[in-house]
Every structure is written in C-alpha cells, then in structure tokens.
C-alpha cells in the first residue's frame, strides 16, 4: 500500500528519509555520560536532530510539537518534516508531508518570540553528546 501523502514527497526525499530511518533505528543505546550537574544525560531529540542534520547536511528546527512540547526536527530540501525522535511515540523516525493543508503546520511549530526556551546546545556536555551520537552514526554507516 502506498500512503496518500507519498504523492507529495519526491523520490529523493523519500530515499533520504529511508536512509535516516535505517540509521536511527540501528543506533544503540549510548552512555552519554553526565551533565554539568552530575546527572545522567538522556538522549534528546535536540541532540539526535543535530547529529542527523550534520551528517545529511539538512536544516534543523527548534520549536514545539503542538503546544507545549519542546522539540526539534529536520527539514527535507522541499520543506517536509523528518521527525527523527517523535514525541511520545514508540517507533520512528517519521516523515510528514508539510506543505499545503498538511496537519504538520499545526504540529511542528517553529519557535517565535512568544514561545521561547533555551536548548543547552552551547553546553560542553551537550556538544560532546551530539558528537558521540554523530560518531556512532558514522561508524554504523561505514559498516
């Protein structure tokens, strides 16, 4: 069965999505160490999205999944959403067509002045986590 949304996603974007999905699903549980306060670092969408965006040269967005859930995702070259670590979802990544009348416009909300929070992306522990995720992904890709 071919989903209806597939007609709005180019073959190149779909292939890109399949590569990202395969890579993310092969990613093992990683020990990311401790943050500056000594707390265990949990893998977050903000970390994973930065690693994926770097590897595949994609734009990433920091914002909200619906109202109130801080989130990050990547955009395909045509502006569709690849959610590498969907909120409250077992499974993923997912690809959501985001043009026209897609519900993605109401689900994936870019940050603006009214909705502001800070991802600790400049913290050394955050950067080290992104790098560890990226290196593990590159290792998987070269295997």
C-alpha positions in Angstrom: 0.0 0.0 0.0 1.3 3.5 -0.9 0.1 6.2 1.6 -1.7 9.2 0.1 1.0 11.6 1.5 3.6 9.8 -0.7 2.4 11.8 -3.7 3.6 15.0 -2.1 7.2 13.7 -1.3 9.8 13.5 -4.0 11.7 10.2 -4.6 14.9 11.9 -3.4 13.3 13.0 -0.2 11.8 9.6 0.4 15.2 7.9 -0.2 16.8 10.4 2.2 14.1 9.5 4.8 14.7 5.8 4.4 18.5 6.3 4.9 17.8 8.4 8.1 15.3 5.9 9.4 17.6 3.0 8.9 20.5 4.8 10.6 18.5 5.9 13.6 16.9 2.5 14.1 20.4 0.9 14.2 21.6 3.4 16.8 22.3 1.5 20.0 21.6 2.9 23.5 24.5 5.2 24.2 26.1 6.2 27.5 26.3 9.9 27.1 27.9 10.5 30.5 26.9 13.2 33.0 25.9 16.8 32.6 27.5 19.7 34.4 25.3 18.9 37.5 26.3 15.3 37.6 23.0 14.0 36.2 22.9 11.2 33.6 22.5 12.6 30.1 19.5 11.2 28.3 19.4 11.2 24.6 17.1 14.0 23.4 15.5 15.0 20.1 17.7 18.1 20.2 20.9 16.1 20.3 19.8 13.5 17.7 18.5 16.0 15.3 21.8 18.0 15.3 23.7 14.8 14.6 21.4 13.8 11.7 21.4 17.3 10.3 25.2 17.4 10.3 25.6 14.0 8.7 23.0 14.6 6.0 23.5 18.4 5.5 20.0 19.3 6.5 18.4 22.2 8.2 17.0 21.6 11.7 14.3 23.4 13.5 13.9 24.1 17.2 10.4 24.6 18.4 7.4 22.8 19.7 5.5 19.7 18.8 2.0 21.0 19.2 1.6 23.4 22.0 3.9 22.9 25.0 6.2 20.1 23.9 9.7 21.4 23.3 11.0 19.6 20.2 13.5 19.6 17.3 13.2 18.1 13.8 14.9 18.2 10.4 13.5 19.6 7.2 13.9 18.0 3.8 15.1 20.1 0.9 11.4 20.7 -0.1 10.4 21.6 3.5 8.8 18.3 4.6 9.4 17.2 8.2 11.6 14.3 9.3 11.0 13.8 12.9 13.9 11.7 14.0 12.7 11.2 17.6 8.9 11.7 17.7 7.4 12.9 20.9 5.6 10.2 23.0 6.0 7.7 20.2 7.4 4.2 20.0 8.9 3.9 16.6 10.2 6.5 14.2 11.7 8.4 12.6 8.7 9.6 10.7 8.3 11.6 7.6 5.4 14.1 7.4 4.4 16.0 4.3 4.4 19.6 5.5 3.1 21.6 2.5 -0.4 22.5 1.5 -3.1 21.6 4.0 -0.9 19.2 6.0 -1.5 18.9 9.8 2.2 19.3 10.1 1.6 23.1 10.0 -0.2 22.8 13.4 2.0 20.0 14.9 5.5 21.3 14.2 5.7 24.9 15.4 8.9 26.9 15.0 10.0 28.9 18.0 9.0 32.6 18.0 9.1 35.4 20.5 6.0 34.2 22.3 7.4 30.7 22.8 10.9 30.8 24.0 13.1 28.3 25.8 16.7 27.5 25.7 18.2 24.2 24.4 21.5 23.8 26.2 23.2 23.4 22.8 26.3 25.5 23.8 27.0 23.5 27.0 30.1 21.3 26.6 28.2 18.2 27.8 25.5 18.8 25.1 28.1 19.3 22.3 30.0 16.2 23.5 26.8 14.2 23.4 26.0 15.3 19.8 29.5 14.4 18.8 29.3 10.9 20.4 25.9 10.3 18.6 27.3 11.5 15.3 30.5 9.3 15.6 28.3 6.3 16.4 26.2 7.0 13.3 29.2 7.4 11.1 30.5 4.1 12.4 27.2 2.4 11.5 27.2 4.0 8.1 30.8 2.7 7.4 30.0 -0.9 8.5 
